[in-house]
Structure formats: C-alpha cells, structure tokens
Amino acid sequence: MSAVGGATVTPSADAAPFFANYQLLVQGRYDFHTWTWAVSHCIPAAPDCRHISAIPMPVAKAFEYVGDARVVDDRYTLSVDVPDGLRCGNVYYGLVIPTRDVYSWG
C-alpha cells in the first residue's frame, strides 16, 4: 500500500509480496489511536496468506493483535477479535464490549 498524489494505492491480492510496515488509519474512529501493521509471511508460507502484527500507537488503552490475512475473492481479508472493540461513554473509563473487526483490501 502506498500513497500517490493523495490517493491510496493497494496491490491486488495476486501482486508481489508487500512485506513491510504500514500505518493503519481507521476513518471515523471514536478515539485517536492508529496502528502500525507489520506484514510478513505466514508460517507455513502460502502464496495467499500474509501475517499481520498490529501495534497500537500510542499503546495506552488500545489492543495489540495478530492474525493471518487470507485471499478471499481476490482480496485479502483479516478478522480479529478485539476484547475492547467498542467503548461506550468515556473513551478510557466507560463500558467496553468485544467486537470482531474485519479488514479487507486488495
């Protein structure tokens, strides 16, 4: 994934490996967190799989997660269970509800 002239360009699922670190920005998110995604190969290696390690920035009150993104309909799809995915009321001290977040790109 790269930014070109203000647009985000993502490789198709059958493109060459894109192992690197990326900044994940979630539009409309209820707080200020972003994540760094460290993308590497899956173990065992497979052409339709990328391993994602998500590191929250800043670390405070955000969930670090890992998972394998698989190709589905020519797009990578990553599902992750987030124990504090939805925060109600106060962002830091309110009720938290687990969510399953699904990311898809390609």
C-alpha positions as a printed NumPy array, in Angstrom:
array([[  0.   ,   0.   ,   0.   ],
       [  1.343,   3.42 ,  -0.805],
       [  0.144,   6.979,  -1.173],
       [  0.468,   8.538,  -4.607],
       [ -0.792,  12.063,  -5.238],
       [ -3.161,  11.919,  -2.276],
       [ -4.693,   8.582,  -3.299],
       [ -4.023,   5.282,  -1.595],
       [ -2.823,   2.559,  -3.914],
       [ -3.043,  -1.056,  -2.75 ],
       [ -1.625,  -4.053,  -4.577],
       [ -4.018,  -6.717,  -5.802],
       [ -4.069,  -9.991,  -3.926],
       [ -2.017, -11.681,  -6.664],
       [  0.679,  -8.981,  -6.686],
       [  4.222,  -9.486,  -5.441],
       [  4.689,  -9.714,  -1.663],
       [  4.234,  -6.421,   0.164],
       [  6.134,  -7.282,   3.334],
       [  6.755,  -4.028,   5.228],
       [  5.29 ,  -1.803,   7.948],
       [  2.159,   0.241,   7.229],
       [  0.167,   2.815,   9.185],
       [ -3.499,   1.837,   9.614],
       [ -5.857,   4.81 ,   9.956],
       [ -9.484,   3.963,  10.761],
       [-11.802,   6.713,   9.465],
       [-14.444,   7.822,  11.988],
       [-12.759,   6.041,  14.886],
       [-14.011,   7.162,  18.317],
       [-10.524,   7.899,  19.677],
       [ -7.113,   8.976,  18.426],
       [ -5.426,   5.574,  18.055],
       [ -3.756,   4.355,  14.896],
       [ -1.9  ,   1.094,  14.357],
       [  1.299,   0.038,  12.698],
       [  0.769,  -3.157,  10.747],
       [  3.912,  -5.263,  10.375],
       [  3.206,  -7.51 ,   7.377],
       [  5.224, -10.702,   6.979],
       [  4.83 , -14.196,   5.538],
       [  2.665, -16.836,   7.189],
       [  4.124, -19.971,   8.731],
       [  3.964, -22.255,   6.886],
       [  4.431, -19.941,   3.914],
       [  1.496, -19.782,   1.494],
       [  1.015, -17.526,  -1.545],
       [ -2.491, -16.493,  -0.398],
       [ -1.556, -15.595,   3.195],
       [  0.055, -12.606,   4.944],
       [  0.724, -12.451,   8.691],
       [ -0.309,  -9.16 ,  10.325],
       [  1.065,  -7.909,  13.652],
       [ -0.836,  -4.785,  14.712],
       [  0.902,  -2.418,  17.129],
       [ -1.258,   0.388,  18.578],
       [  0.028,   3.968,  18.556],
       [  0.015,   5.148,  21.283],
       [ -0.096,   1.901,  23.242],
       [ -2.355,   3.222,  26.051],
       [ -5.86 ,   1.661,  26.084],
       [ -5.581,   0.025,  22.667],
       [ -5.421,  -3.655,  21.757],
       [ -2.387,  -5.225,  20.087],
       [ -3.399,  -8.109,  17.825],
       [ -2.013, -10.6  ,  15.325],
       [ -3.689, -12.62 ,  12.622],
       [ -3.366, -14.13 ,   9.178],
       [ -4.926, -12.327,   6.223],
       [ -6.146, -14.752,   3.559],
       [ -7.184, -14.124,  -0.029],
       [-10.967, -14.296,  -0.498],
       [-12.464, -13.205,  -3.853],
       [ -9.127, -11.665,  -4.902],
       [ -8.946,  -9.533,  -1.73 ],
       [ -7.034, -10.048,   1.481],
       [ -9.344, -10.434,   4.482],
       [ -8.304, -10.321,   8.138],
       [-10.716, -10.995,  11.012],
       [ -9.659, -10.218,  14.563],
       [-11.484, -10.459,  17.894],
       [-10.916,  -7.252,  19.855],
       [-11.794,  -7.501,  23.573],
       [-12.344,  -3.734,  23.853],
       [-13.562,  -3.059,  20.306],
       [-16.49 ,  -0.816,  21.264],
       [-16.19 ,   1.753,  24.02 ],
       [-19.323,   3.343,  25.445],
       [-19.379,   6.661,  27.266],
       [-15.927,   7.779,  28.374],
       [-13.312,   6.541,  25.898],
       [-10.95 ,   5.456,  28.676],
       [-13.19 ,   4.506,  31.589],
       [-16.548,   3.602,  30.054],
       [-18.051,   0.187,  29.378],
       [-16.203,  -1.913,  26.774],
       [-17.79 ,  -4.503,  24.504],
       [-15.831,  -7.089,  22.474],
       [-16.115,  -6.908,  18.686],
       [-14.973,  -8.885,  15.668],
       [-13.261,  -6.455,  13.325],
       [-12.879,  -7.427,   9.669],
       [-10.374,  -5.707,   7.389],
       [-10.397,  -6.26 ,   3.63 ],
       [ -8.149,  -4.844,   0.932],
       [ -6.732,  -5.714,  -2.451]])
